[in-house]
């Protein structure tokens, strides 16, 4: 079983910054992709960013230029650096980890609240 543990999040004013971290517990299987989704109240969960083992990163249009997703392959950790945060970024952020031959795993979610 793979465990995914997130940290970070909190309350910040518009224009501020936060960093989320996510660690996956497996050392046996490779992790082709690590990234983030978010879910705002009353809305569906949506894609935010993902980074592959080779360092290729994709972002949702809404966060391009403001968020940076990076990973430490040796530690199976991914970081989401969020800058110039907006009230519409308020959501629960979920780490998403794709483990080779094992499937997709989710973190427990961490709240990010941006006040105007």
C-alpha positions in Angstrom: 0.0 0.0 0.0 1.3 3.5 -0.9 0.7 6.3 1.5 0.5 9.9 0.3 1.0 12.6 3.0 0.5 16.3 2.3 1.6 19.3 4.3 1.4 23.1 3.9 -1.6 25.1 3.1 -3.4 27.7 5.3 -4.8 31.2 5.1 -3.1 33.9 3.1 -4.1 37.3 1.7 -4.5 37.9 -2.0 -1.1 38.4 -3.6 0.6 36.2 -1.1 2.4 32.9 -1.4 2.2 29.4 0.0 4.0 26.1 -0.6 2.4 22.6 -0.5 4.5 19.5 0.0 3.5 15.9 -0.7 5.5 12.7 0.0 4.7 9.2 -1.3 5.8 6.3 0.9 6.8 3.7 -1.7 10.5 2.9 -2.4 9.7 -0.3 -4.4 7.8 1.1 -7.3 8.6 4.0 -9.6 6.3 7.0 -9.7 5.8 8.3 -13.3 3.8 11.3 -12.2 3.2 13.5 -9.1 0.9 16.5 -9.1 -2.1 18.3 -7.7 -5.8 18.7 -8.1 -8.1 21.1 -6.2 -11.7 21.3 -5.3 -13.5 24.4 -4.4 -16.9 24.4 -2.5 -19.7 23.4 -4.8 -17.4 22.6 -7.7 -15.8 19.5 -9.2 -12.2 18.5 -8.5 -10.0 20.0 -11.2 -6.4 19.5 -12.4 -3.8 22.0 -11.2 -0.3 20.6 -12.2 1.7 17.5 -12.8 5.4 16.6 -13.1 6.8 13.5 -14.6 10.0 11.6 -13.5 11.9 13.3 -16.3 10.8 16.8 -15.2 8.2 17.6 -17.7 5.5 19.7 -16.1 2.0 20.7 -17.2 -0.2 23.3 -15.6 -3.8 24.3 -15.8 -4.2 27.6 -17.7 -5.6 29.2 -14.5 -2.3 28.8 -12.6 0.3 29.1 -15.4 2.9 31.7 -14.5 1.9 31.7 -10.8 2.4 28.1 -9.6 5.5 26.0 -9.9 5.4 22.3 -9.4 8.7 20.5 -8.8 9.7 17.1 -7.5 12.6 15.3 -5.7 12.7 11.9 -7.4 15.1 10.5 -4.8 12.7 11.3 -2.0 9.4 10.8 -3.8 8.4 14.3 -2.8 6.6 16.9 -4.9 6.2 20.6 -4.1 3.7 23.2 -5.3 4.9 26.7 -4.9 2.0 29.1 -5.2 2.6 32.8 -5.8 0.3 35.8 -6.5 -2.5 33.9 -5.0 -6.1 34.9 -5.8 -9.4 34.4 -3.9 -10.4 32.0 -6.7 -7.5 29.7 -5.7 -9.3 28.9 -2.5 -9.9 25.2 -2.4 -8.9 21.9 -0.9 -5.7 20.8 -2.7 -5.1 17.1 -3.2 -1.9 15.5 -4.1 -2.1 12.9 -6.9 0.5 10.2 -7.3 0.7 7.7 -10.1 2.6 4.6 -9.1 3.8 2.2 -11.8 1.9 -1.1 -11.8 -0.1 0.0 -8.6 -2.4 2.7 -9.7 -3.3 6.2 -8.6 -3.2 7.4 -5.0 -4.6 10.6 -3.4 -3.6 12.6 -0.3 -6.0 13.5 2.4 -6.3 17.1 1.1 -5.1 20.4 2.5 -7.1 23.6 2.7 -5.9 26.7 1.0 -7.8 29.9 1.7 -7.0 33.2 0.0 -8.7 36.3 1.5 -9.4 39.4 -0.6 
